[in-house]
Amino acid sequence: MYRGWAVTGGTIATQMAQAGLLIYGFSALALPLEREFGTSRGAVMVTTTCLSLASSALAPLAGRAIDRGSVRRLMLLACAMLAAGFLALSKAGALWQVWTIYSVLLAPANVLLGQLSSAALITRWFGPRRGRAMGISTLGTSLGGFVFPVALAAGTAAFGWRTAAALVGCGAALAVAAIVALAIVDRPADVGLPGEDSYAPTGLEIADEALSASAILAMPAFWIITFGVGIKLATYLGLVNNLAAYGRDLGVGEVAAAGLVSVLSVTSMAGKLGFGWLAERSPLKWLFAGALGLTILAFAGLIAARGYPSLLAACLLLGLATGGMLPLWGLIVAQVFGQASFGRALGLTNLIMVPLTATASPLAGWSYDATGGYRTAILASMALLALATALIALLPRQGR
């Protein structure tokens, strides 16, 4: 078996912990934090802003370190910070301490265990099968979203949110560290193997040479990708971090509402595998535009939902559409900027997205506080998604 598939398995584990605990899992902690500290939902959602701001600020530095150094060592460091962060979270005595923990300890783990490191590894190890490998790698985010929100919600119901955070967070960090130590290899040459042949030319990619930050920022394609993907991420994060609360407002039980996030994650697996397979055969930008269109339909379904069955149907469609986003994002960046500049380009993309991704969840929370519901936030998200579709369609050439 090609050694790159073991590396792919390792990236599944890292993204499972990163997305499951830090992105999807927060929806299970939001209401307990609101009750614990007697604050508003919007204030609790500032936690996600802190995570997003700190992660985005670190992303360009992390990208440069990934391009030049050892991803394996960076991932092991991130596992240690993940464990320390959740242990500290279990001891937090005020909401500002939660904000600090997510900014200082959990943000580095979020960056180094997430897509930036994993996609860089897949780009190094795979060529013709990169679409499939990227889709399989990103299954980790779906698996994490299936496991950890329910684990945290069930743990909170049984032991309280503090004990649940310590047990689930630290246990996951230790398990992932062991997997990283065994499975992750930085480059094929490190174990005496040649890499797969590079992607066949498609007309979209540039020569694979190291680009400076200024050269990357001067490329129109960088801004098109950044804002197109940024809008998609922002609207999705704004929803997913409020999804359990939205379900509760529609009369869904607490564990079942948290389970909606898990359902969304499971269905996204099909999207990741399907879009990853199609990416080796179809123009990437049109695939991405199609995923954005499906997202708009899913958001319309959320507005129309009146109970659990209709809410579940909307989440199924949203999971399918969103599932394709992560592999397509990494593949587009790899094509346009090349392997040598992949980490830096993706890191800069994350940084520029800050105004969008950092404000999405609290804006949705504050919209709820102001209007008593999420309808306004969802309608605004649909308008932004239409803009994102137009931006992605502006990519200059059709590449695979």
Buried (B, 14 or more C-beta within 10 A) or exposed (E): EBBBBBBBBBBBBBBBBBBBBBBBBBBBBBBBBBEBBEBBBBBBBBBBBBBBBBBBBBBBBBBBBBBEEBBBBBBBBBBBBBBBBBBBBBEBEEBEBBBBBBBBBBBBBBBBBBBBBBBBBBBBBBBEBBBBBBBBBBBBBBBBBBBBBBBBBBBBBEEEBBEBBBBBBBEBBEBBBEBBEEBBBBBBEEEEBEBBEBBEEEEBBBEBEEBEBEBBBEBEBBBBBBBBBBBBBBBBBBBBBBBBBBBBBBEBEBBBBBBBBBBBBBBBBBBBBBBBBBBBEBBBBBBBBBBBBBBBBBBBBBEEBEEBEBBBBBBBBBBBBBBBBBBBBBBBBBBBBBBBBBBBBBBBBBBBBBEBBBBBBBBBBBBBBEEEBBEBBBEBBBEBBEEBBEBBBEBEEEBB
